[in-house]
Amino acid sequence: MRTPADQRNLAQIERRCREDGARNCKCSSSASQTSPTLAGQDFTMGDIVVGVTVYRWYGLEVKRPRLVNIEAYYARLQQRARPAKARQSCCR
């Protein structure tokens, strides 16, 4: 159940999104530094989970720290044909 818009604490929501997202992305940042995917050369289930998290984080209108490795990883994910097609069908 969603909190009605007039009862939401937007400052707290933004802070939590920024802090939690940054913490989660920093964990993946070092893994994505030296290879195209989290586990090396091959796309794995881990990339699906992290990819969804990163996609949602970049979709939020919050200030976020610059994580160069995550930005590069996200750009590589966006180049994949299947995720692009899935985004079109489910995230309109």
Backbone bond lengths (Angstrom), bond angles and torsions (degrees), N, CA, C in turn:
res aa  C-N    CA-C-N  psi(-1)  N-CA   C-N-CA  omega(-1)  CA-C   N-CA-C  phi
1 M - - - 1.434 - - 1.534 107.61 -
2 R 1.298 116.29 133.92 1.461 121.46 179.68 1.519 110.66 -90.50
3 T 1.316 114.05 146.32 1.462 119.94 174.96 1.527 108.28 -72.89
4 P 1.322 118.28 133.69 1.468 119.77 177.83 1.536 110.33 -55.76
5 A 1.309 116.28 146.04 1.463 121.99 -174.22 1.522 112.51 -54.73
6 D 1.313 117.96 -38.91 1.468 119.90 -177.17 1.523 113.43 -74.69
7 Q 1.334 117.72 -7.77 1.462 122.08 179.54 1.525 112.85 -108.83
8 R 1.316 117.83 1.12 1.463 121.21 -178.00 1.523 111.36 -79.00
9 N 1.307 115.75 141.20 1.462 122.31 175.27 1.534 106.67 -96.34
10 L 1.315 116.66 89.55 1.465 121.10 -173.41 1.516 112.82 -63.23
11 A 1.316 118.05 -34.29 1.468 120.48 178.67 1.524 110.29 -63.56
12 Q 1.320 116.88 -42.92 1.460 120.62 179.32 1.531 110.75 -68.63
13 I 1.310 117.42 -40.46 1.466 120.95 178.65 1.522 110.12 -61.14
14 E 1.330 116.61 -46.36 1.464 119.76 179.97 1.521 111.14 -63.32
15 R 1.324 116.77 -44.08 1.471 120.25 179.87 1.526 111.10 -60.26
16 R 1.334 117.06 -46.41 1.464 120.70 -178.92 1.527 111.64 -65.68
17 C 1.321 117.16 -41.29 1.461 120.75 178.16 1.526 110.36 -61.79
18 R 1.319 115.76 -44.80 1.462 121.08 -178.66 1.529 110.45 -64.96
19 E 1.333 116.97 -48.82 1.460 120.79 -176.39 1.526 112.14 -70.21
20 D 1.322 116.94 -48.57 1.467 120.22 -178.64 1.529 110.92 -66.31
21 G 1.327 116.01 -42.47 1.462 119.28 178.97 1.505 112.01 -62.89
22 A 1.314 117.03 -43.66 1.466 120.78 179.61 1.524 110.57 -63.10
23 R 1.329 117.06 -42.99 1.469 120.44 179.76 1.533 110.52 -62.88
24 N 1.314 116.80 -45.80 1.467 120.24 -179.62 1.526 111.64 -65.32
25 C 1.310 117.29 -41.34 1.461 120.28 -178.51 1.516 112.00 -72.08
26 K 1.327 117.47 -33.63 1.467 119.83 178.04 1.522 110.61 -63.11
27 C 1.326 117.05 -34.47 1.470 120.68 178.34 1.520 110.58 -61.85
28 S 1.307 117.16 -37.41 1.462 121.69 -178.75 1.516 112.59 -86.80
29 S 1.305 117.60 -15.97 1.451 121.60 -173.58 1.523 112.68 -60.73
30 S 1.325 117.30 -44.70 1.458 119.14 -178.21 1.523 111.22 -70.16
31 A 1.330 117.42 -32.52 1.466 120.54 179.29 1.520 111.43 -67.84
32 S 1.317 116.63 -33.03 1.467 119.84 -177.23 1.531 112.34 -89.20
33 Q 1.317 116.84 2.27 1.461 120.99 -175.22 1.519 113.06 -71.56
34 T 1.317 117.56 -37.65 1.462 119.87 -170.60 1.519 114.75 -111.69
35 S 1.319 118.27 -0.26 1.462 120.01 -178.26 1.524 110.23 -144.15
36 P 1.322 116.78 161.35 1.461 119.94 -178.10 1.530 113.66 -66.59
37 T 1.307 117.84 -27.22 1.461 121.70 178.58 1.524 108.70 -128.67
38 L 1.302 116.96 176.67 1.466 120.26 -176.66 1.519 113.36 -66.16
39 A 1.326 116.82 -34.34 1.461 120.04 -175.12 1.523 113.19 -103.77
40 G 1.298 117.88 11.57 1.466 120.07 -179.95 1.510 111.43 125.22
41 Q 1.311 115.55 -132.84 1.466 120.74 -176.65 1.520 113.30 -82.97
42 D 1.330 117.51 -26.30 1.465 121.40 -173.98 1.524 112.23 -97.36
43 F 1.317 115.46 139.82 1.457 123.24 175.00 1.519 108.01 -72.43
44 T 1.345 117.91 129.59 1.463 121.62 -175.70 1.534 110.85 -127.56
45 M 1.322 115.18 177.66 1.467 120.86 176.48 1.527 110.93 -58.94
46 G 1.317 116.75 -33.65 1.468 120.25 178.38 1.512 111.72 -60.15
47 D 1.327 116.28 -37.34 1.468 120.16 178.77 1.527 111.34 -66.34
48 I 1.315 116.85 -31.41 1.463 120.04 178.65 1.528 109.57 -66.44
49 V 1.325 116.04 -48.13 1.472 120.62 -178.81 1.526 110.73 -63.31
50 V 1.323 116.65 -50.54 1.463 120.23 -178.80 1.527 110.25 -67.87
51 G 1.320 117.00 -38.25 1.456 120.52 179.75 1.517 112.50 -60.11
52 V 1.325 117.27 -41.84 1.463 121.27 178.05 1.526 109.88 -64.36
53 T 1.324 116.51 -42.68 1.468 120.73 179.30 1.518 111.26 -62.29
54 V 1.321 116.47 -46.38 1.466 120.93 -179.57 1.528 110.28 -65.16
55 Y 1.320 116.93 -41.55 1.464 121.28 178.83 1.531 110.59 -58.95
56 R 1.316 116.26 -46.46 1.466 120.09 -179.56 1.522 111.03 -66.69
57 W 1.335 117.12 -38.48 1.462 121.12 -178.80 1.528 110.74 -63.87
58 Y 1.331 115.98 -42.94 1.458 119.34 178.32 1.528 111.96 -71.14
59 G 1.312 118.38 -18.07 1.447 122.00 177.51 1.526 113.67 -81.54
60 L 1.338 116.20 -14.64 1.460 120.27 179.27 1.521 110.46 -80.74
61 E 1.298 115.55 143.65 1.460 120.20 178.59 1.522 109.43 -93.17
62 V 1.341 114.89 70.15 1.462 121.48 177.98 1.526 108.61 -130.43
63 K 1.319 115.30 157.17 1.459 119.25 173.30 1.515 106.94 -73.35
64 R 1.317 115.85 137.94 1.465 119.44 -179.57 1.521 109.12 -138.82
65 P 1.326 116.17 152.75 1.457 118.02 177.16 1.524 110.11 -68.22
66 R 1.296 116.87 153.20 1.465 120.64 177.93 1.524 108.03 -81.15
67 L 1.303 116.71 117.42 1.463 123.53 177.72 1.524 106.82 -117.44
68 V 1.316 115.63 94.24 1.465 122.03 -172.43 1.524 111.75 -56.78
69 N 1.317 117.92 -42.82 1.468 120.61 -178.71 1.524 111.36 -65.73
70 I 1.312 117.10 -39.02 1.465 120.66 178.97 1.528 109.78 -69.30
71 E 1.327 117.39 -39.49 1.462 120.05 177.17 1.525 110.61 -60.20
72 A 1.334 116.64 -42.98 1.468 120.77 179.37 1.530 110.65 -67.41
73 Y 1.318 116.72 -42.00 1.469 121.63 178.22 1.528 110.12 -61.41
74 Y 1.334 116.75 -45.13 1.462 121.93 179.52 1.526 110.40 -62.14
75 A 1.308 116.97 -40.65 1.475 120.58 177.76 1.526 110.54 -63.16
76 R 1.332 117.34 -40.45 1.471 119.92 177.80 1.523 111.02 -65.02
77 L 1.325 116.61 -40.38 1.472 119.52 178.31 1.517 111.14 -62.20
78 Q 1.316 116.95 -39.99 1.461 120.57 -178.32 1.528 112.32 -66.97
79 Q 1.320 117.21 -20.57 1.463 120.66 179.58 1.521 112.14 -80.03
80 R 1.319 116.49 -15.90 1.462 119.80 -179.99 1.523 109.49 -72.01
81 A 1.315 117.59 136.27 1.473 122.58 -176.14 1.523 112.67 -65.34
82 R 1.309 118.19 -46.71 1.467 120.88 -176.09 1.523 112.76 -63.11
83 P 1.338 119.84 -49.74 1.465 117.96 178.57 1.525 112.64 -59.37
84 A 1.310 117.25 -36.57 1.464 119.56 179.18 1.522 110.01 -62.60
85 K 1.319 116.77 -42.42 1.464 120.75 179.77 1.531 110.29 -67.21
86 A 1.334 117.86 -40.75 1.460 121.28 179.39 1.515 110.77 -64.21
87 R 1.328 117.57 -40.97 1.473 120.69 178.71 1.519 110.56 -60.36
88 Q 1.313 116.54 -39.05 1.465 120.76 -178.69 1.525 110.97 -64.76
89 S 1.327 117.14 -35.90 1.461 119.10 -174.80 1.520 113.68 -86.84
90 C 1.334 118.90 -27.08 1.470 118.80 -174.12 1.520 114.23 -111.94
91 C 1.274 118.88 -18.10 1.471 120.43 -171.98 1.518 111.22 -119.51
92 R 1.277 117.95 53.52 1.472 121.88 -178.24 1.495 111.89 -81.31
